[in-house]
Amino acid sequence: MTESDFFKWRKKVFNRFQETRDSADVEQLLASETQAMAFDYYSLCIRHPVPFTRPKLTLFTTYRDEWAQHYCAENYFAIDPVLNPNNLHRGYLPWTDELFSGAPDFWDAARDFGLRNGVTQTAMAPGRALGFLSASNLRVQDAWLSEDELALRLHYLADLSMMALLRMNAPAMSGLEMKFSKREREILQWTAEGKTSAEIAMILSISENTVNFHQKNMQKKFNAPNKTQVACYAVAMGLI
């Protein structure tokens, strides 16, 4: 595959995603593109950064219904190493015994359902929602794309999929909506730095009562028990 071929593919896929009208179109396009790369199945898991303990998850997949249902029923989202934040820096993750060494039961279950070979690529959308695009086979086979090009293609597909879903206002992309005024954002930034209300008041040259008013107002807007949670959510979503 030449560099020219890759950019031709990139332009073609971009145009096709621009034509998608709903999530079913996105799913169909993902299926056709991953099949063209010689994969039997794909899955796109979109995970929002908050709430921290039970983040919103949406799964699009062509896996057999039995495996998809088993995966959800066993809550494999919690132990699947391709979703582990510690692996995000790697981006492109080939499925290996080493990768799944911390979750042997999960890996055994996947292979029992015939999944023996695969890769996962991660992309990030606005609001720091993460898209994990996995492509897998029922058997190990020689790849016709280099690892570098496969990683680029999967990243581009994941990115375009989330951008298309965002354009459609699809439920998968609707996370916690947090909007702040300029003053609220200033107060949040200093709260995230660990400053007290009195310290923030001095830094911004406003009264401590004004700081407390804005903090309590933000807590009410987001139904948060305290100012720390509001600040933590804002940081996690890249808003401050």
Steps between C-alpha positions, in 0.01 A plus 500: 500500500654829388464839666289608203262205554459590867403860427258390229338267754496779760320740265249234392416403859468864610247564223304188590475601866382845394206328329388304808159598634458290814687258727391204287688653206809540718478137613460376143798706382719374784403142415585539132833674567621250760395212275701660218799480737436123527338501847194292586363726775528848643387673816497869588471571871444867589574589860441840660737621773232558765353382730830349614365184660233417240586681177250502216581226247357429155594198292459460124607158376465225243607233748265207534207581727602223742842657560369857520237396754751296700748791497238739639352250747843427650586873502823434314516876443654515848788259430555510125865612468438689175279737705755535781609866540857381562515379141369819338848641439570207271208587270531198271462171686552163328326224694767282658519255791713758681232771461234271649724345767316692774158374384551133404135401551386776268757401235398134528134597459578709192687211340219261591278723285755475219679834538867418460657792321434873521615856555359807673560867423396792720385847394372798700198719425411847636410479867767229530268215411714207392428272207653152508480346152580129498526277193535125537513167321392146571845384396854630485589610150765700318427873486515678166550836673801599708436559872567872454242535223248282680536720810450814290194360324331381819570831675352690208192277491445540875545877476266538202239275662484711815499827304210370288306388809567838661369679190181291519457574874499123551435385860837321502678836495282685749685515828462726801454854370697755699498867403670767706510876496839671482494567875393143584784364287752723679376382840503137387858525378620625836282247685669225297835643614391444860435862592248585771212741446690769691812450287298507176330821613840664550635376165196621304448816706141411587326425831506156658119508498508541120731198468272290721193617306647381168620171648159419649329600177722260303426221748127552446537507120676164494336342803845458656543446875798734523722740306776240469286270287408783263868589458602136451233444233601819320865389494409150381298645213775742401292807580764661720 
